[in-house]
């Protein structure tokens, strides 16, 4: 794109959704809302459009994309080998915040797969996204932000990063879940590659077999979100495991923004630590020019909320 502003469309009008679908069919880039975060959509079968996604985001070319579909039947468009386990998970969790890694069909461009022989697929649980996808066909849609930044959960976040770099944005208000989907691979054994709001226990219940969780030292990229520093604000993050440590940092850095799962008046102005608002808080810190963010997240909470802990760990990563 040139220096023109990104066209803002509104998801509550069918006319604007139809225009967004038309732009996507023409090989343009359109950001759209899902229940997790805003996605940056491009036609899943258009290599040139997919290359523009990487360019707009500044995303490494070996970081695969997630394909989004509007019905379970569309899995067949992306994979010739949809296993019984994959179907069970799709029937249980589609539409919803679960991404399934499948063997990719030969017609899926390598730009979508990051050069792998698999494609990650999900069906978002959002009426605007489903309406758009039913008109446009499958879209690849990583988060609609500059690579490495906190993911966007409203239209203003998207415009902050990508205004003028993409063709249009379909406004659907605030995302309700607020962090990215769970990503699961099924071959050779079920394994969560990126934690999200759908847990290993929920997946185990559907499959009737154990589900592993990838360890953070495993760097081979099998899905989006596995490598590279992600979800990072400009501020320095300080992660505390105890109230005492949190209090110590709060005294040492009195100007810091504070986030905690235990919101009390004890330490003054503290933002609640929860998935639905986490990225929003990080972006507000950037706007305010905050230099330090102190996060209280106890060991017990980290076990209870692995997806949120994963996002914080990724933001702390040096990679």
N, C-alpha and C positions, 0 to 999 in steps of 0.2 A: 504493500500500500504506500501511498504518498503521505504528505503531511496532513491530509484531511482528517477530520474527526470521525470516530466510529459512529455509525448510525445506531441510534437507540430505538429499539422496537419494544412493544409491550405484549406480554404473554397472555393478557386478559382479552385480547382481540384476535379473532380467528384470521383476520386479514393480515395482521403482522406475523402470525405464526406461518401462514402460507408464504409470505414474502421471505421469511427466514429460510424456509425449506427450499424455495427457488434459488436463493443465493448459494446455498450449500450445493445444490445440484449443478450450479455454474462453476463450482470449484472455489467458492469464496469461504472465508472463515467466519463462523458465527458462534459467539459465546451464548450458553443457555443454562438455565437453572436445573439442578437435580436436588434430590433430598440431601445429598452429602455436601458437595461444593459445586460452584459453577464450573462447567466444562467448556473447553474450547473446541468446538465441533468442526470437523472436516469430513467429507465423504470417505468412508472406509476403503473404497476401491479406486480412489483417485490419488496416485503417487505424488503428483505435483502439489495438490492441495495439502497432502500430509507433510510434504517437505516444508510448506509455508508455516505449519504449526510449530515445527522445531525452530524455524527462523524467528517467528514472532516471540516465542517463549525463551529463546536462547537455551534450548534443551539439548543435552548430549544425544547424538544420533543413535547410540546403543541402548537408550532407555525406551523400552517398548511402550506402546499406547494401549488404552483400553477401548475396545469397540462397544458401542451402546446400541441396543436393539429395542424394538417395541413389542415383540412377541416371542415366546419360546420357540415357535416354528422357525424364526430367523437364525437360530443357531446353525441350521443346515447351510445357510449362505456363507458361513465363516469356517465351518469345520465339517469334514467328511466322516469324522470319528467321534460322535457324541455318545459317550459311554452311558451305561445304565446309571452309574453313580452321578454323572453330570446331570442327567435328566431328573433324578431324584432331588438334587439340590436346586435345580431350576424351578421345579414344581413347588418346592417348599419355600423358597426365598425370593423368587422373581415375581413381581417387581420388588426390588429392595437393595440394600447396600452390601451385596455379595457379588464378587467378580470370580468367574471360573476360568482357569487356564486350560485351553483345549488345543489339540493338534490343529494347526492352521491349514486351511484349504490352499491349494496351489494358486488360486486366483487372488488371495489376500496379498497386497503389496508388502515387500520387505520393510518399507517405511513404517508400516503399522506394527510389525513384529519386533523391531529393533534387530533384525537379522536372525532371529530365532525361528524355530520351526513350529512355534506355538503362538496362539493369539488369546489374549485375555478378553473376556466378554461379560457384560452385565446388562441388566434391564432396570433402568432407574425407576424409583417409585415417586414420580412427580408428574402431575397431569399435563403440564406444559411440555416437559421433555418427551413424554409418550406421544402427545399430539404431534409434536415436531417430527419425531422419529418415524411415525406412521406415514408421514408425507415425504420425508427426505430419504428414507432407507437407512441402513446402518451407518453410524458415524463413529469415528475415533475421536475421543474427547478427553485429553488430559486436563488437569485443573487449569483454569483460565487466568494464569498469573505468569509473571516472569519466573523462570526456573530458579528454585531455591528459596523463593519468598514464601511467606505464609499464604496458604490457599485462600481463594476468594469465596466468601459466603453471602455477598450481596453485589449488586451492580456497581456500586461505587468502588469496591475493591478491584473489580475487573478493569474499570476505566482508569483507575490510578496506575495500573501496570501496563495496560495494553491500548489505551486510547490512541487512535491513529495507526496502530499496528495491525488491527483486525478490521474486518468489513462491517460487522454489526454485532450488537448484543441484544438478546431477548430478555427483557426484564421480568423476573418472576418473584421479586421480593427477596426476603431472607431465607436461606437454606435452614431446614429444621434439624438435621442431624449434625452438620457442622464439621465432620471429619470424613476422610475418604473411606471407601468401601473396604471390607475384608477381601483379601485375594487368596484363593485356595487353588492349589494344583492337586491333581488326582493320581498322576502317574509318576513314579511307580507306586507310591503310597500317598494317601491324603496328607497334605502339608499346608499349613497357613504360611504364606509368604509375606503378607502384610496384615497385621491385625486391624480390625475395625469393630463396628458395633455388633456384628454377628460373631459369636464366640465359637471356639473349638468345640465346646460342650454341645452347643446347638447343632453344629454340623455332624458331630459324632452320633447324636440322637437320630438324625435322618439317615445316615449311612450305615449305622449299626457296626461301626469299626472305629479304631482309634485314629485320631487326627493329631499329627505333630505340629510343632511351631518352629519355623526356621530360626536358627540362632544368629545373633547379630554379627558374628565373625564370618559367616558365610557370605562371601561377596559376589559369587557368580550371579549375574542378573538373570532371573527367571520371570520377573514380572515388574511392573512399574513400582517405584517407591522403595526398591531394595538397595540401591546404591546411591551415592552422592548425598551431599548435605541438603536437607530439605527444610521447608516450613520455618525459615529463620527470619526473625526481625533484625533490624539494624542494631538494636540494643544488645548488650552482653547479658546472657542468661546465667543465673546462679540457682542451681537446683539444690534444695535442702530436704533432708529426710526426717528431720525432727523439729519440733517447736523451738527448742533451744537454739539450734543452728539458724533457724529462720529469724529469731529475735536478735541473734548476734549480727547477722547480715543487715537486718533492718536498722540497727544502731550504727553500723559501719557505713551504710549507704542510705542516709536519711532521705535523699531525693529519689530513690529507686521506686519503680512501680512494683506493687506486691500482688501476688496471685496465690490463692490458697483454697483448698477444699474445705477448710475450717474457717469460715468467715465469722470473725468475732470483732468486737470493737477494741480488743486488747491492743492491736498494733495500728490502729487508725484506719486509713482508707485502704481496704483490701478488696480486690476483685475476686469473684468466685471462680474456682478452677473447674470447668466442666466443658465437655466436648462441644456443645452447641455454640459457645461464645468464645472459645479459646483463640481461634485465629483472629476474630474481630478485635479482641483485646490487644493482641500483638500488633495489629495494624494501627490501632489507635495510639499505641506507644510510639510507633514510628512517626505518626503525624505530629505528636506532641514533642518530638525530639528527645524522648527518654533515652538515657544512656545505659541504665541497668534495670533488669527485671529479676526480682527474687520470687522463686516458686517454691511453696511448701507442698511436697507430695510425699507422704510417708510410704514406707515399704509395704504396708498393708494395702494402701490405696493403689500402689503400682501394680499389685497382683490383681486387685479388683477391676482396674481400668487399664488393661494392657495396651489398648489402642492409643489412648491419650499419652501414656508413658512412652510409647514408640515415637510419637510425634515430637515429644520433648527431647528424647535422646537424639533423634535425627537433627534437630535444631542445634544441639550441642556438639554434633560431630564435626571433626576437622576436615573431613573429606570434601 
